Amino acid sequence: MVRMIRLMVGTGALLLVAAVPAAAQEYPPTTRSLNVSSGTVAPGGSVTVSGTGCASAAAVALAVDGAAAGTATADAGGAFSAPVTVPSGASGSVEITATCDEADGGVLTLTATVSIQSAGGGLPFTGASSTFPTTLAALGVLVLGTGLVLVARRRSLALSRG
């Protein structure tokens, strides 16, 4: 019994001495994000790009589909904001990229996708804006169904009496 207690105390002491502290994590964690003022833009139009996660006063290179589109400078908190113009020949969607130095010396690349509006602009016309014809048709079907049920009941009663 004494041997078992010594073994348990020795194992506990070994665990306390040999324990390795967890690696320190940055607190609060740095947020890294890239936002655009609008998810859609017309060809040749511009959006405002804003982001976080850069080093203080870091230069931020902005690009649209890999082509240089401007620069910005991060503030003391690592945030930046700048307008970006989409090429006039763009269609479908484009990828906006912001590249800057991080506080730890690494390079941060943030991306966001923006959809390009079609030349016609706006939404296509897909149907009537009035619900009156549909409502009228629904009421007609309801009256017809009620009439059929009444006729069926009268026939059923007439056959059971007759």
QUINOR-V849776 format. One record per residue. N is the residue number from 1. RES is the residue in three letters. SS is DSSP state (A for helix, B for strand, O for the rest). PHI is phi as a letter, one per 40 degrees, with the letter a starting at -180 (NA if undefined). Layout:
# QUINOR-V849776
n=[N/N]
res=[RES/RES]
ss=[SS/SS]
phi=[PHI/PHI]
This chain:
# QUINOR-V849776
n=[1/2/3/4/5/6/7/8/9/10/11/12/13/14/15/16/17/18/19/20/21/22/23/24/25/26/27/28/29/30/31/32/33/34/35/36/37/38/39/40/41/42/43/44/45/46/47/48/49/50/51/52/53/54/55/56/57/58/59/60/61/62/63/64/65/66/67/68/69/70/71/72/73/74/75/76/77/78/79/80/81/82/83/84/85/86/87/88/89/90/91/92/93/94/95/96/97/98/99/100/101/102/103/104/105/106/107/108/109/110/111/112/113/114/115/116/117/118/119/120/121/122/123/124/125/126/127/128/129/130/131/132/133/134/135/136/137/138/139/140/141/142/143/144/145/146/147/148/149/150/151/152/153/154/155/156/157/158/159/160/161/162]
res=[MET/VAL/ARG/MET/ILE/ARG/LEU/MET/VAL/GLY/THR/GLY/ALA/LEU/LEU/LEU/VAL/ALA/ALA/VAL/PRO/ALA/ALA/ALA/GLN/GLU/TYR/PRO/PRO/THR/THR/ARG/SER/LEU/ASN/VAL/SER/SER/GLY/THR/VAL/ALA/PRO/GLY/GLY/SER/VAL/THR/VAL/SER/GLY/THR/GLY/CYS/ALA/SER/ALA/ALA/ALA/VAL/ALA/LEU/ALA/VAL/ASP/GLY/ALA/ALA/ALA/GLY/THR/ALA/THR/ALA/ASP/ALA/GLY/GLY/ALA/PHE/SER/ALA/PRO/VAL/THR/VAL/PRO/SER/GLY/ALA/SER/GLY/SER/VAL/GLU/ILE/THR/ALA/THR/CYS/ASP/GLU/ALA/ASP/GLY/GLY/VAL/LEU/THR/LEU/THR/ALA/THR/VAL/SER/ILE/GLN/SER/ALA/GLY/GLY/GLY/LEU/PRO/PHE/THR/GLY/ALA/SER/SER/THR/PHE/PRO/THR/THR/LEU/ALA/ALA/LEU/GLY/VAL/LEU/VAL/LEU/GLY/THR/GLY/LEU/VAL/LEU/VAL/ALA/ARG/ARG/ARG/SER/LEU/ALA/LEU/SER/ARG/GLY]
ss=[O/A/A/A/A/A/A/A/A/A/A/A/A/A/A/A/A/A/O/O/O/O/O/O/O/O/O/O/O/O/O/O/B/B/B/B/O/O/O/B/B/O/O/O/O/B/B/B/B/B/B/B/O/O/O/O/O/O/B/B/B/B/B/B/O/O/B/B/B/B/B/B/B/O/O/O/O/O/O/B/B/B/B/B/B/O/O/O/O/O/O/O/B/B/B/B/B/B/B/B/B/O/O/O/O/O/B/B/B/B/B/B/B/B/B/B/O/O/O/O/O/O/O/O/O/O/O/O/O/O/O/A/A/A/A/A/A/A/A/A/A/A/A/A/A/A/A/A/A/A/A/A/A/A/A/A/A/A/A/A/A/O]
phi=[NA/c/c/c/c/c/c/c/c/c/c/c/c/c/c/c/c/c/c/b/c/c/c/c/b/c/b/c/c/c/c/b/a/b/b/b/c/a/c/b/a/c/d/g/c/b/b/c/b/b/a/b/h/c/c/d/g/c/c/b/c/b/a/b/f/g/c/d/b/h/b/a/b/c/c/c/c/g/c/a/a/a/c/b/c/c/d/c/c/c/a/g/a/b/b/c/b/b/b/a/c/c/c/c/g/c/b/b/b/b/b/a/b/b/c/c/c/c/c/c/g/g/c/c/c/b/i/c/c/c/c/d/d/c/c/c/c/c/c/c/c/c/c/c/c/c/c/c/c/c/c/c/c/c/c/c/c/c/c/c/c/c]
